[in-house]
Amino acid sequence: MASTIQALHNKLQNKEISCTDLVQQKLTQLKESNYNSETTILDEYALDLAKKVDSKIANGENIGLLEGIPFGVKDVYLLQGTYSSAGSDFLKKYKSPYTATAIQKLLDAGAIPVVKENCDSFGHGSSSENTVFGAVKNALDANKVAGGSSGGSAVNVAKDFTTFSIGGDTGGSIRQPAGYNKVYGLKPTYGRISRYGLMAYASSTDCVGPIAQSLEDIQLVLNVMSGKDYRDQTSYASKAISNETVTNTLPKGTKIGYYKNFIESDALAPSIKANFETMLATLKNEGMEIVPLDFFDGNMLVSTYYALAMAETASNLARLDGTNYGPRAEGNSLKEIYSVTRSENFTEETQRRIVGGNQVLSQGHSEEIYNKAQELRGQISHHFNENFKKVDIVLSPVTPNPVPEIGNNLKDPMTMYLSDAYTVGFSLGGLPTLTAPLALETGVQITAAKKQDAILFTCANFLKQVL
Ligand code: GLN
């Protein structure tokens, strides 16, 4: 599928559709939808911006490629003047005092935010059921989950309620819902896009990234959002990925790796395994060199990730205590105010993570758990460095299982954590990784070495042609 952004841009510029009509269409679709994909619909905000674009066009001016294009924003990003709920009761009435860098860059390019999108509270979840706005429904089957935590964003793109959406990915939250709703979702190299204005979940793996129906749109939006930002010292300067760098073919002999134990694991659904093996056979036929690799098993990756992610989120969410943000419960002492406010306003899943994270960090346990997880994270990164000396790309399933029914994850958090087995490792390594809605039921995950984001696009184009 070619760029929807480009097609809409042409229509706007040629006056085949007005920006106001385009935006209004999206707003109406969002209002009439039953998918629970939104937290706030930005009617006035969006229509105001649309009017400005229309008057520019009426004046005979040329507009930029992104100008007037409607997009969605996961509700963990600050957008000045709008509610930024993080899918929680705590911040349900919290208005953003400023705008996240990534979103500001899109605004500067003229794109129009039409909706703040429903998600798992503070990014905690793999299904978008851990939200006080109601479980998000899968775009292809409303009895199934949307995936998470950026479920609302993936559904909006899949249903065409937004032209693209900005998700957030800490351990798979862009890639997994993209796979569940059959759209593209990219987690770029850690630091390629500034995290300023993204509510912190696990700061050391949090990434901003686009979800869209085409690779062209992912590339375009990625380029606009990327870059060094002095307000996020982990961000770095990068070159835009140009159309000349991205091709449709991988040269014969390109080394494509896969993790043997991911594919041999009993936890992998037989249908996904079979499709993955067929995909490898096709690629071999196309002259690719398929390289089996050793790696840590899924359980170890999940344990390491959750130990660190819980520790980081417990620290990051300590600031939500009723004194600065959100509601404040009455109490006889400061301690009581804190504890009642936090118990009343965090969901059960978020409380589980805060309690778990504080345990991981507490005296007497931190050596055994936190330090050990850090040590393992070092080993994982080392492994990746060695792997990418041997291969150009690693392919893996996005998830071990097909899309679950709504309700299952809530009954069994452990199963939910294990469904992240194939995404969290790449997050710990800070690697660029893309979900392409191809070949496997929940999509194929394409991963490259740090800062090699460009090759993901070439590889995905290639897979699109041969699979
Ligand atoms: N499902 C993972 C978790 O709950 C990843 C979430 C995310 O990337 N925000 O931690």
Residues whose N, C-alpha, C, O or C-beta is under 5 A from the ligand:
A	BS01	LIG	G123 H124 G125 S126 G148 S149 G168 D169 T170 G171 G172 S173 D420
